[in-house]
């Protein structure tokens, strides 16, 4: 099953109606080569235009008044600049290392959740939501508080072992960046690989065992080839998230290196060199497009496996070595994954008496952010701004993504796949920057908030579309085909039959999009709409001013808003 199905699952397969079985089989065989209908072509055109418009703005700004020659010179100058090459190499290297580390952390959890039944298993599976409903700015804050030189873990080690210097100093380095990305994104591997592993038939592995192969060799020959698409898909998705990481690199990267995403922001906002920023945005998008093509290929194989079905194998209680491995994995998660989140919560309720003074539990940090009736603080306004942007962005992304998935359900041609993959290759920073190039300055000041909504919706749209498409892949098509055979148009059947069958997936996708939009800090930073300060921007400002306790208090509010919406809709993950 596709990882994007984690945002919402459709009901399970039902037996096909005999009257439509032949039609369904024939349509399945020809679906890949079908030409899109008029509605499908229109959906593809709208999606392509919305994804390509920011790139068009970047092309125009990079070219300047010199046209194609100016564009070539701008790109050549950017590519030849040592900073660009270093940023590209650093971004590729840290994303690859992060993906490998996430795989190393995620595979044991995937095996344990797929093979064994134990208390907390459902909660462990629910960790898949963390990279999507915990905003990156909160991850930065949590890791600083926990792994920093004066963090909780270092203070604990210094107290226990009588050390005079903090033993952990990796945070502001290349490996610190890799560890942050690896810890933050490993639940993607855990969920994606674990879902497939739990449904794989073990006949090949058992056959290898009967022929004398050892347990490891039998697993390698019987299970790993079938798991390869899910492993590749998980790794590429983590690679993409790490490659596009903005806030994490902006905070942790300066001493270890920078990425193209951060260099685009610096060129546009710190150096005021929009032409250089546009050229860097085009270079980054070109590199990301190759990554997305690999992701799309892996996703197609995962969706094909989902269509074949498969029943979950019975899980056993862990014993012996499995029990030891489970306890060790639980302790690892407790120390290195739950620890930073617990540090954030503890700091939010720690009220300090002056600079470096003692701390006591209380609500003082929240009270300072809320303020009084005569002097209101920034928190209420930030919550209002977050809801005012995230809610419409989620609705827009769900409406567009759901419509595209429904209209192109049986029309996944090569052109359609290329168009659907394009939005994944355009980062949120490039989206915001490209649209700011297209909008005149005078108009920009008036529609800044609307532009934030549009950019956040476009950033979430490809995930919504793929989530709904994955749900559609596991839904019985017999009712829709029966409606077609009775004279209903393709559009009418999609709206009346298919839409109802994936309504739960649409609801979960909307919650997923809301969580992404509410935690977005890069778009408000780039767009800089006057008087607009959502929660991520408030947290970023507080962190920059070293007001960590208040930043944690605002972060806890943001996590509750984003996480509550996601988990209320996706509570099936806790009950599965």
Beta strands, then each sheet from edge to edge (+ up, - down):
strand 1: 116-117
strand 2: 316-317
strand 3: 350-352
strand 4: 359-361
sheet 1: 1+ 2+
sheet 2: 3+ 4-
end
